[in-house]
Amino acid sequence: MDGAPISSRDLGQEAYARIRAAIRAGALAPGERLTETDLATRFGVSRTPVRQAIARLEAEGLLTHEARRGLAVTRPDHQQVVELYVMREVLEGAAARLAAQHASETEISAMVELVEREPEAFGDAAALAAVNQRLHGLLYLAAHNRYLLRSLEQLAATMSLLPTLLTHGGRAEQAHAEHRAVIEAIVKRDGEAAEAAARHHARTAQKHRLAWMVGTLGVPLAAPGAAPAD
């Protein structure tokens, strides 16, 4: 006996998950133009579930309708990056504090091992990014708060629109030292120190990101009428 037919809602959920995963993996790059037809062909589904997926991804900010270009993978501007890092500092700070309180010994051991192995990936952008994602993912889970985890997963998906800078300007070594500070505080079950270290890590990452953006893209233009007359 055949199983029940897959509903349109289930197909939409599957299309959403697959497109979202492709964005996170960089297979769909920021600024890349998309159409319903192309996505349906690429992922082997009809246009209806793709349309449902697009609506969700637009609501989450991962896809954007650009003037004269149509649908595209979101390319975060200066202000969006600033806002992202503000939320990263708040959420990851909370995650570190909660992890210090609630993480199991197994979770802590796994994070310690990842930090100790991190230098092995220096110089390899893909490997370093993978270790970084696993470490942050473990931290999120170790907080043991499903509502915080949901917010962090959304933040991580949006952050994936930004290229990794871990191999630029000595950032790998700097980030490694910051990771060690966070994990050492968690090992000591010091929630206050863990939150402070995680917030410092996020602020330092933001400074590095904005310096890279200014050097690569130039200084963002102020809104009309916002700049001083001089």
N, C-alpha and C positions, 0 to 999 in steps of 0.2 A: 504493500500500500504506500502510495506516495505521501510525503509529508505535506503539511499545509503550505500554501503558496506564501512567498515572502511579501510582506506588505510594502506599500510605497514608503511608509514611515521608516521601516527597517532598511530599505534600499537607500533612503536619504541619509540615514545615520551612517551606513557603510561608506557612502560617497563622501560624506563630511569627514569621517575618520581618515580615509585614504588621502584626500586632498590636503587635510591639515598635516598629516604625517609627511607628505611630500614637501610642504612649505617648511616644516621644521628641519627636514633633512637637507634643504637647499636645492632639491630637485626642481622646485618652482621658485625662482629667484625674485627678490624684491625688484619691483618695476616691470616684471615680465607681464606682457599683455595676455589675457585669457579670454576665451569665449565658452559659452555653454557647450557648443558642438565639439570644440577641441577637447574639453575636459571629459565629455561623455565618451568620445572615441578613445582617449588615453586610458581611462579607467574602466572601459568596457561596460558602461551602464547607459540607461536612457537619459534624456535631457531633464525629465521631471525630478528624479532624485538629485541630479546635479544642481538644478535650480534651488531645491531645498537646502542643499549643502552651501551654496553660494550665499543664501540669505543668512545662514548662521555665521558663516565666516566673515561676512561684512559686519554683522552685529558685534563680533568679537574684535574687529579691527584688523583682521589678517588680509582681507581683500578690500579694495577701494575702487569706486568709479571715478576715473580721472577725466577731466575735461578734454574732449577731442580724442581721447585714447580708449575710452571704455573701461572695462573691468581689468584690473591689474593686481598683482600681489603688492601689498602695501609697502611703500618705501618711507620709513619714518623720517620726519623732518626734525630739526633741532629741538623744537618745543616738545614734540612727542618723546624724544630721547630723554630730555630732562625729566618729564613726568614719569616715564618708565623707571628711571633710576630712583626717583623719590619713593615710588611704591616698592621697588626692590629693597631699598634700605629698611622700610617699615616692616615688610613681610618677612624678609630673611632674618631681620633682627628678632622678630617674634618667634620664628622657627628655631633659631639657635637657643633662645631662652627656654623654650618648651622642650627642646631636645635634651638640654642639660638636666631637665627635671624628669623626663619620661622615657628617654631612649633606653633600650635594653643593652645589656653588656655586649651582645652579639652585634647589634647595630653600631655601637661605639667602636668595637674592634674592627669592623669593616671600614669605617671611616678613617680610623688610624692607619690601616693598611693602605688605603687609597692615597692618603697624604704622603706616606713614606715612599710610595712607588711613583709619585708624581714627577720627580726629577728625571726619571727614565724616559719620559716623553718630551722633555725640553727639546725644542728644535723641530718637532714633528707636529704641525698644526692640527692635523686630523686626530692623532692619538691624544694630544693634549686636550683638545676640545672634548673628546669622549670621556677622558678621566674626569675633567671638570664637570661635565653633565652628570656623571655617575655620583660624584661626591655631593653635588648640590641636591641631586635627587634623593640620596640617602638621608641627607640632612632634613629635607622636607618630610620624608616618611617618619623619621625618628621623632618629629614633633608630636606625632600621634594626635593630630587634630584634623578631622576630615574637611572642615570648612576652610581652614587655613590652607590645607593641601590643594583644595579646588582653586583657590585664588592664586596660589603659587604656580600651579600647572598652567593656568591662563597666562600669567606673567611670563613664564618660561617660553610658552608658544610665541608670544609677541616678541620677546627678546631674541628669539631665533631668527628674526628678520634682520638682525644686525650681524655683520661679519665678525668672526672671532679676531681678537687683537692680542691673544695670549703670546704670540711669537713676535710682537712688535715692541721695540724699545725697552727690552728687559722686563716686560710685564709678567712673563711666566715665573721668573724668580720672585718677583714682588708678590704676585698672587699666591705663590706657594707659601711664603712666610705668613701671609694673612690667613690662609687656610689653616696652617699649623696653630695659629693663635686661637682661632675659633674652636678647633677640635680639642686643643689642650684645655680650654675652659670647660668644654662639655665633659671631658674625662674627669675633671675635678668637680663636676656637678655644680659649677658656678654659673648660674643663669644670667646674672647681671653682667659678668665679664664676657660670657658667650655672646650676649646681645650686642654689647659694645664693640666686640671684635668683628661681628658680622656687619654691623652698621658701618664701621670703618672700612671694611672690605668693599662694600657697595659704593661708598663715597669715593674711594680711591679709583675704583673701576670707572665711575662716572667721569672723574677728572681726566682719566686716560682716554676715555671714549670721546669726550668733547674736544680735547686737544687734537686727537686724530681727525675728527670731523672738520675742525677749523683748518688744519693743515692740508686736508684732502679736498674739501668742498668749499673752503673759504668761510668768512664770517657771515652768518645769516643776516639777511636784510631785516630791518625793523619794519613794523607795520606803518603804513602811510600816516604821516602826521605825528608818529611817535618819536622820531629822531629829533635831537636838538638842532636849532637853526645853524649852529656853527659847524 
